[in-house]
């Protein structure tokens, strides 16, 4: 994927993202934090190894960069 004007962040560089979540993201084809922009939260929740803490950290990291997951219905349990 080509990124224009974005800093590319690898998941291993994020605190709070454990190996199971990193493995799940890689298996789903996500290599960098920026790959998650526009991805539905529900899709990430389905990944084996993706827990609520990892999802929260990913959302916070995206938000800190002015980015986010897909807009829409979100589970309030996270």
N, C-alpha and C positions, 0 to 999 in steps of 0.2 A: 504494500500500500504506500502511496506517496502522500507526504504531509507537507503542506505549505504554510509556513508561518507558525507552526506548532512545535513545541518541544516534545520529543518522543520519550515517553516514560515506560520503562520495562516494569513488569509486575514485581520482579525480585527486588526492585528499588523502593517498594512501598512497604512501610511498617504496618503490621497487622494483617498482611495477606499471607496465610500459611501455604505450605507446599501442596496440600490437597486442592485448595482453591486455584493455585497457579497451574497445577496439572490439568484441572478441569477446564480452565480458560484456554490453555494451549491446545487441548484435545478438541475444543470447539472452534479453533482457528483464530483465537484472539491472542496476539503477541505483545501488544502494547496497550496501555491505558486508553490511549486515544482511539483504539479500535472499537471501544465500547460506546462511543458517541452515537446516540440514536438507537441503540439496542434496547428492546423492551426489558424491563426489570423481570418480568415473568419468565423470559427466556433464560436469564442468568440463574434464577431460582431453581430451574429444572436441572441445572448441571450438578452431577454427583460430585460432592466435595465443596460446593459453594454454600457456605453457611451464612447466617445473618450478620456476623461480625465482618466477614470479608465483603459482603455486599454493601454494608454501611460504609466501610473504609473506601471502597471504590467510588461510591456516590459522593462522599465528602471530597475525595481527591479530584474528581471530575469538577465538582462545584467550585473548588478553589481555583480552578483554571478557567472558569466561566463556561464549562461544558456540562453535559448531562446525558442521562439515559433518555429513551423515548418518552415523550409526554403521554399521558393517558392514565388508565386505571392502575392504581398502585395498592399493594397490600399494606394496611396500616399496622400489621404485626411486626414489621421490620424496624 
